[in-house]
Amino acid sequence: MSDVAVIPYRRELAADFRRPNLEWIERLFGVEATDLKVLDDPGRAIIEPGGMIFFARDGGLVMGTAAMIRVEVDRCELAKMAVATTHQRLGIGGLLGKACMAWAAANGIRSVFLETNSRLDNAIRLYQRLGFRHAPFPHPSDYARADVYMEARIGQGRS
């Protein structure tokens, strides 16, 4: 773990954003059109509107990724967090989550939300450690698999 670096998006890493996300979504649920919109063109869907993607790398190997999708000037969605199955339970998700939350704080984001599935116990525990709390869905989800909605206020309630 000491050689793991979290780095921001670079165009040449777009495939490294798509691959691990498709792997876990296909394995556990099924890929939806909303997934493909983001995964097929992360530059247009995430970066151009003012969001960010982070990658956890050890040398040249990308082990995980996470995105902050800007939905309002001061609000983002934490999305598409994926860690390779070979590198799970090593703290990589935590590193990515902390990088996302630090980016949000540095970029004037006041709240971050996420949508997930109740089957993903380990992910939900990670989100709670990052300061997310369960809340009711404010609108219907774009994802059929989403049955959990969580929010975090930047600068409040994070441990």
Secondary structure, DSSP 8 states (H G I E B T S, - for coil): -TTEEEEE--GGGHHHHHHHHHHHHHHHT---HHHHHHHH-HIIIIITTT-EEEEEEETTEEEEEEEEEEEETTEEEEEEEEE-GGGTTSSHHHHHHHHHHHHHHHTT--EEEEEE-TT-HHHHHHHHHTT-EE---SS--S-TT--EEEEEETTSS--
